[in-house]
Amino acid sequence: MIGGGQLARMTHQAGIALGVRFRLLAEGPDVSAAQVVRDPVVGDYTDLDTLRRFTDGCDVVTFDHEHVPTAHLHVLEEAGVTVRPGPHALVFAQDKGLMRERLTGLGIPCPRWRKATTAEELVAFGKELGGPLVVKTQRGGYDGKGVWVLGDATYEAVEEPVATGVPLLAEEHVSYVRELSALVARSPHGQAIAYPIVESVQRDGICHEVISPAPNLEPRLATEAQEIALTLAKELDIVGVLAVELFETSDGRILVNELAMRPHNTGHWSIDGAVTSQFENHLRAVLDLPLGSPRTRAPWTVMVNVLGGTAPNMHYAFLHTQARDPELRIHLYGKEVRPGRKIGHVTTYGSDLENVLERARHAAAYLAGEIDE
Amino acid sequence: MIGGGQLARMTHQAGIALGVRFRLLAEGPDVSAAQVVRDPVVGDYTDLDTLRRFTDGCDVVTFDHEHVPTAHLHVLEEAGVTVRPGPHALVFAQDKGLMRERLTGLGIPCPRWRKATTAEELVAFGKELGGPLVVKTQRGGYDGKGVWVLGDATYEAVEEPVATGVPLLAEEHVSYVRELSALVARSPHGQAIAYPIVESVQRDGICHEVISPAPNLEPRLATEAQEIALTLAKELDIVGVLAVELFETSDGRILVNELAMRPHNTGHWSIDGAVTSQFENHLRAVLDLPLGSPRTRAPWTVMVNVLGGTAPNMHYAFLHTQARDPELRIHLYGKEVRPGRKIGHVTTYGSDLENVLERARHAAAYLAGEIDE
């Protein structure tokens, strides 16, 4: 696996049960996943020679993030390395412009969009929409970085994104009632499974809370969301997990926001809440093993991200939250605490949604130092 | 953790979520747990200098097995190393003679027993019992090794155990209806949790199948079994998991067979079948964190061990079992396949015991190469 973040850490955790020999290319000797795997390789994933040496002898190569240059991945594939998802698919997770073109070609509902590089193009598109605009860099943004929400697309407002000098994508600012996520896994021979559609709540552009399944979601929309994800997995020939972030609009439509071709924050609930976690199914998919059941194990599962607070030592918060709720599931990523940094997540499950929500929210807030009690 | 078998492997897997930095002393560079942890240390756990170097800087030291000499552990404790469970407790898992003396002193029901070294003593105890006899080495036996079942304690029959030249323990051969196991975890400040009493089926002296909870167990006996385990954990001052293997007799009694002070084969079901697994609770106990709920997540959970068959490559068996049952949970230990060797386990759960049993038994038999279909 290329990339040593928490996704690789939790993928390795799942791979232990499958008997997988996990080789990691990490950004540094002590990043999240490097702490818990045997013999992590430290190197630069943008360097082709590093990638060549690292992938030599791997049965399959997969990713913790979508930032490996696809040109390098094509070279590896031509040299006989098995890359899953392959660069022909991964490019649609890397480049939002290509993604919008392809999805629109497939008839998948998206917000109205326009590629742009100049201030004139952005201002013109803003006028055309007659409402607020979202501007993104076509490549490289994530967790709220490389994204600008403009109330009004004036020349002054578009200055900052245009100043990046990189290709941009402008999109209508959808007036949505909530965000949903559709998570599927697909194997090389085309078997696919779909997890239930979940509701995700973002805070400052970062996934904050996920409720599985999405409360009060119309069955028609749940089916449509799963079909969109399964269609995309097939049409883009994705192997592994695909997460499709969606907007549910006030007029009862769903629109695709973003794609990720790897285990995703909106699927962390599945470790404790589903028969087979997204991490295990990602491995089973890329290893061409039969996929595991995505069935939920409780009526409701809630995941809340734990962000770093100002206190560097979480030991007492850990004691408090575990003692308060013996059924709480805590997942820490081994990261140094920095304010606002994703350092873990908590999961709760049960049959009473209010209770499940309260427990997860309290624990995450307490671990983040937001509660004094 | 000292010892690099599958118990350490699964303990590390649980520790990843807790953010634990796991240091391993392994018997070899590629044993089960050494494959999946960062920087395993290879060394001899019977060598005091090795233990000294390995434990330097550890917050707490715990075990994958009970074979570390307690004399060494006392030296480490005197040097300020935190050892959990401590040697004063561990000795009762190492020495069956001391264990029987202590349990009898505490009024815990045991089979009738006698320490012995000579043929004369064994033959005399056999006559006194007037029935079959079980002879064990007081130290060092496990998984059926170091145990002799003698139908009749003749001088000829006792020859083999006496020839070992080590101290022996003779016990009445209990006519039991089944074997049970009581699993508890206890932390340094005395908090304890008890898992439900399970039924375990042995085959050739090795744990073969575990049903959680034990079907049709009288509530009176379930409570008594949990109380025995909780009493022992407290009275022997055990920190971590304690497994008490029990006989249920035909006249409605339970008797203690063996003790283990570590995660135990009869608790593997808890990974998929309980809110908190035995591995996580062992870590939470030895790290003095509040313990997690031992509540079951399904009416029935069944675990069956996978033993090595004659085919060295399990890949196709793996494909078959995963495709046949998408809810099957497979846990492999990364061990080379050798006939009769524990190489993994499978777990199933659900509300219909017959169905759950059939699925787990089929998968384990298929993975062991016992089924041609």
Interface residues (C-beta under 8 A of the other chain):
Chain A: R9 M10 H12 Q13 I16 A17 L18 G19 R21 F22 A34 Q35 V36 V37 R38 P40 I193 V275 T276 R284 L289 P290 L291 G292 S293 R295 R297 F318 L319 Q322 A323 P326 E327 R329 I330 H331 L332 Y333 G334 G344
Chain B: R9 M10 H12 Q13 I16 A17 L18 G19 R21 F22 A34 Q35 V36 V37 R38 P40 I193 V275 T276 R284 L289 P290 L291 G292 S293 R295 R297 F318 L319 Q322 A323 P326 E327 R329 I330 H331 L332 Y333 G334 G344
